[in-house]
Amino acid sequence: MLVGQRIKMVRRQRGLSQAQLAHPELSDSYVSLIESGKRTPTPAVLELLAEKLDCSLTYLINGVTAEQMQEIELALSYARMAMENGEVAEARTRYIELLADDRLAGLPKFRGDAEYGLALATESCGDLEEAIALLNRLRQDDSANMSPERHVALAVALSRCYREQGDLVRAVQVAEMILGNAVRPAWTNELMALGTQLLAAYIERGDLLRSRYFVAELLAAAELLGTPYALTLAHWGAAIVGVETGHGDEAVKHAERAVAIQSEFGESSRLGRLRGDYAQVLLAVRPMEAAAWRDMLVRVETMLSESSANPMDKMRCAVNLARAELLLAHPQRAGEHLQTVCAMLEGMPQALQGEAKLLSGQTFAELGRQQDASQELLEVAGWLEGAPATRQTAHWWLTAAQVLERIDEPERSVEAYQRALACVGL
């Protein structure tokens, strides 16, 4: 229903004629033109008509009352809160329920927010194909009214989804459509986020030389931009490039810089997550110092437990603690942390669940529980068979192969090694 139709409906409900509604500020012919859709009322006229009709301005504009608007805003905030808390399945359900509400038809901004939120929740639930379809639909349907920030945010999410799906060609294309021109657009926080997704796609496809050049550009851009968000993203990207290219000291330096910036300027929940990721980098490049990184993770665990951190961050911390204990040859303690992980698995993204199962298989192997290890790796293999052929998937297959070799399952081990090689095109 259009604005003019709503004005006409409410006028009739109030028992007013066009002349009575118009007098004395407007002409009855002008009201007639508005009601027939031949004139668009100015904001001042709309306010006047809402007052004369004794109804809310939001109802005349959007077809919803102020109370209904508050209900929709509250429902959106609950859905966002569920996402922030890591309750991705609940968030997806809430967004679907919101989009089934006919009242959103007259609220394009709220509808766009709900559709974008649904796409992110769908991605987090592991349904990448549906998430990609939702994101592409949003880009096509709302291109005329979309803000530049939302346009870039959609590109960020779409590039990430394509990368997680293993379609690295499209992951790069989506980002380079915005960043790949001869002259880069002026860097913003949103474009820095897109740049880090492009960097991740370069790394995933094994283009490490290009990654080193591009991350240098991101670091220079972040210094010019000067925002803590941009600096944290750039230094963390440089840390990952350092890990992947074998420059361990460089990786640690950039990771420390990212954590320092986040410590000074960032939110406590994000700081806990970043410190956990920092410890994971240290475990990868300096495994001989696992005891120190284990102690750091214990502090992170305490920080997360005392904050509003979501279950996903807590689960990642427990997974990294188990890794540290395995490096320290303490499989029993690793198993204790994995018990915490298992209690959190439901509703978590598939990749995180699979990674936890793989680590559980490693732990059972170290404990001499071959049958339990074999069963966990059977579930891991089922998950990996449907995973995209990326460098990360190759790493998981390689780890599975090594564990299968350790528990004396040579045929399955050889098959896992072959799968790992196939993921990197060998």
N, C-alpha and C positions, 0 to 999 in steps of 0.2 A: 504494500500500500504506500502511495506517495504522500508527501507532506500535505498537498492540497486536499487529498481524499481524507486524510486524518482530520484536517481542520473542518471539513464539511460534516464528517461523522459526529464529531464532538459538538459542533454548532447545533446540529439537529437534536442530539441528546439533551442539550441545554434548552431546547425550544426557542431558539433565536432565528430570526431571519437574517439574510445577508446584510440588509440595511441596518438592523439593530447591532450586529456585530461590528459593522464598519463605523458607525456614528460614535463620536464626531471626528475622529482622527483620519479615517480613510473613507474612500468612496465605495458604495456597494458594488459598482462595476469592477473595481480593483479586487475586491474580495472574490467576486465571481471568477475573474481571470486566474486568481491564485488557486481556487478550488478546482478549476478545470485543467490545471497544469500548464496554462499558457503564460504564467508569470511566476518567477521565482522570488519569493519574499526575501527581503534583506534580513540580517540578524535582528535589527532593531524592530522591524515589523513582526517578526516571529515572536519576539519577547512580548510585544504589545498584545498580539493575538492570544498567546498563552495566558497572559494575565486576564484578559477579557473573558476567555473561555474557562478560567479557573482550572487549568491543567498544567502539568509540568512542561517546560520547554523541551526536555529530553524526549518526552513522549511525542510531541509534534515532529521533532527532527528524526528520531530513530524508531518510533513506534513502541518504545518501552517506557515505563514509568521510572521515576528516580529510584523507587524501592527495588524494581526489577533490575535496574542497572547495578545497584549495590550487590544484589544477589549474584549477578554474573561476574562482577569484579572479585567477589569473595570466592566463587567457584574457581576462577582462574588462579587466584593466589594459593588456594589449597592444592591445585594441580602442580603449580610451580614448586611449592613446598615439598610435595611428594618426590619430585625429581631431585631437588637439592638434597633430600635425605636418602637418596639412593633407592627409593621405593618405586622403581621404574614401571613395574606392572600396574601398580595402583595409579600412577600418574597417567599412564596410557588409558586406563579405564575412565578416569576423570575427564580427560580431554575428549574422548569419544562421546561421553554423556553430554558434555558442553556443546559439542558440534551438532548433536541431535536436537538441540533447543532451537526452535524456529525463530526465537527472538533475536538470535545472532545475525539473521539475514539483514537487518537494518543497522548493524554495528560492524562495519567492515574492518575496523582496527582490531576489535576484540576477536572477531572471527579469524583474522590473520594471525593474531597471537596464539589462538587455540590451535590452528592448523600447524603452525610452526612448532609449538610445544608438542603436539601429537607426533610430528615427524621425529623430533629428538627422542621422545620416549620410545617410539617404535624402533629407532636405531639402537637404543640402550637395551631393549628387549631382545636384540639379535636378529630382528626381521629387517635385514638390510634392503632387500628388494622392495618391500613396501615403503620403507623410509625414503628410498631414492625416488619412488613414484610420487610420494607426497611432496617431496621437496621440488621436484621438477614441475609438478602441477602448480605449486605456489609461485614459482618463478614465471610461469606462463600466464597464469590467471590474473596476477596482481601487479604485473610489471608497470602498468601506467600509474598506479597509486603508491607504489612501494618507495619507502624512504631509502636513501643511499646506504644507510647502516644495515637495514634489513636485507637489502640486495647482497651486500657483502657477507652478512651472516649466513644467508642461504648458500652462498658459494662455499663458505667454510665447511658447513655441515655436509654439503653434497660431495665436496672433494674428499672429506674424511670417510664418508660412507663408501664411495667408490674404492678408496684405498683399502678399507677394511674388507671389502668384497673381493679384492684382488684385481680390480679393473684399474690398473695404474695409468693406462693411457688416458682414460676419462678423468681420473683424479688430477692428473697434471693439466689436462685441457681446461677443466673448469676454473682452476686457479689462474692459469696463464691467460685466459680470456680477459682477465682484469689486470693482471700484473705483467703480462708478457709483451706489452707494446714496446716499441723502441724507446719511448720516453715513459718512465714509470709515473703513475699518478702520485700526487703528494701523499706521503705516508701518514697514516692515522693508526690509532689503536686497532681499529677493525681490520685495516689492511695488513697490519703486522700479524694478526691472528691468521689471516689468509696466507700470508707468507710462510708461517710456520707449518701450515698444512701442505703447502707446495714443497717445502723442504722435506717433510716426512715422506712425501711421495717419491721425491728424488732418491732418498735413502733406501726406501723399500724396494725400488727397482734396481738398486745397486749402482746408481750413478753417483759415486762418492766424490769424484773430482768436481762435478758440477755442484754437489752439495757444499763442498768447502768454499767454492767461489760465492755461492748464493748466501751462505750463512755469514760470510764477511760483509756482504751488502746489507743483510738484516741488522748486523751489529752496528754498522755505520748509521743506518737509518734510525735505529733505536736511540743512539747517542744524540742525533739531531733532534729527534722528537722529544726525548728527555722525560717521558712518562715512566713511572715505575712498572706499569703493565707491559709496555713495549720492551723495556730493558730486561725484565724477567723472562719474557718469551724468547728474546734473542739470545740471551746467555744460556738459557736451558736448551735451545736448539743447538747452540754451539757445543754444549756438553754432550749431546747425543751424537753429533757428528764426530766429536773426539773419540767417543767410545767405539763407534763403528769403524773408524779409520785407524784404530790402534794408537791414538795419541792420548794415553791415559792421564798424564799430568795436565794436559790441556783440558781434558774433560772435567777433571776435578776442579780446576781453577774456575771454569765457567759455571759449574754447578754451585760452587761456593758463592760466587757473585750473585747468582739468581736467588739463592736462599737469603743472602744478606739483604738484598733489595726487598724481598718479600717480608723479611723480619721487621724492616723499618716501616714499610708503607702498606703491607698487605693485610688481608683478613686472617684471623687466627686459624680458621678451618683450612684455608688454602695453604697457609704456612705449614701446618701439620702434614698435609698431603705432599707438599714439595719436599719437606725434610725426609719423608719416607721414600720418595723417589730418589732423592740425593743419596740416601743410604744404599739403595739398589744399584746406583751407578758405582758407588765405592766398592760394593761387593763384587761387581763385575771387573773393575780395573785394578783393585787391590785386595784380592781375596785373602792374602796372607795376613791382613789386618782385620779379619772378620770379627774378632772379639770386640774391637772398638766400635765397629759398625753395629754389632748386635746391641751393645750398650746404648748407642744412639737411638736405635729402633725402640728399645724399651722406654726411653724418654718420650719418643714420638707417640708410642702407644698410650702412655699416661696423658699426654697432651690431648690426644684425640678423645680419650674417655671423659675428659673434663670439659670438652667443648661440644658444640652442636654438630660435630663432624658426621657425615653420613656413613651408613654401614659399609659402603663400597670402599671408602678410605680406610676404615678399620680393618676390613678384610685384607686389603693390599698390605697393610702393615703386618698383620699376622702371617701372611704368606712370606714376606721378606724376613721376618724373624725365623720362620722355619728354614728358609734358605741359609741364613747365617748359622743356625745350629748344625745344619748338615755339613757346612764347610768346616765347622769346628769339631766334626765327628761326634756330635751329640744327637743321634737320631731319635732317642727317647724324648728329648726336649722338643725336637722338631715335631714329633707326633703330637705332643701336648698342644702346640700352637695350631696344628692342623685340625685338632678337635674343635677349636674355636672357629676355624675357617668353615668346617663342615656345617656348623650350626647357622652359618650366614649364607649358605649357597643358594637357597631358594630365592628366585626372583632376580638373581644377579645376572649380568651379561654373560652370554655363552662363553666368550673368550676367557673371561676371568674364572668361570667354573672349570673350563678345560685345563687351564694353567694350574689351578689348585689340585685337580685330579692327578695331573702329571707329577706334581711335587709329592703328592701323597704316595704315588707309585714308587718314586725314588726313595722315600722314607721307609716304606715297607721293605724294599729291597735291602736297605742298609740294616734293618732290624732282623733280616733273615726270614721274613714272612713272605716267601716266594709266591704262594697261592694268592694272598691278598694283593701283592704287587701286580701279579699277572691279571687279576680281575680289574684293577684300576686302569691298567694300560689297555685293556680291551675296550673299556669305555672311552678312554682317550683316543684310541684309534678310530672308533666310530665317529667321534666328534671331528677329528682331523680330516677324515675322508671327505667331509662336506665343507671343510674350510678352504678359503681361496689359496692359490699357489703363490705365497709371498715369502720373503726372506724370514719373517717371523714364524710362519708355518714350517718352513724348512728347519729352523732352529728347534721347534718343538718335536718334529719327527726325529731329528738327530738325537735329542735327549731321550726320547722314547726308545730309540734303537740301542743306545748305550745301556739303559736300564734293562732292557730285554736280554741283552748280551750278558749282563751281570747275573741275571736269574736263570741263565742257561736255557734260553728259548731262541736258538740260532735262526730258525726259519723266519720267525716273526721279526727278529732283529734285522736280518738281511732285507726283508721287505720294507721295514721302516727306514733303513739307510737308503734304499732305492727311492722311496717316496721323498726323502729329504733332498736327494739329488735332482729329482724331477721338478721340485718346487723352484729350483734355481736354474732350470733349463739344461741340466746335465743328464 
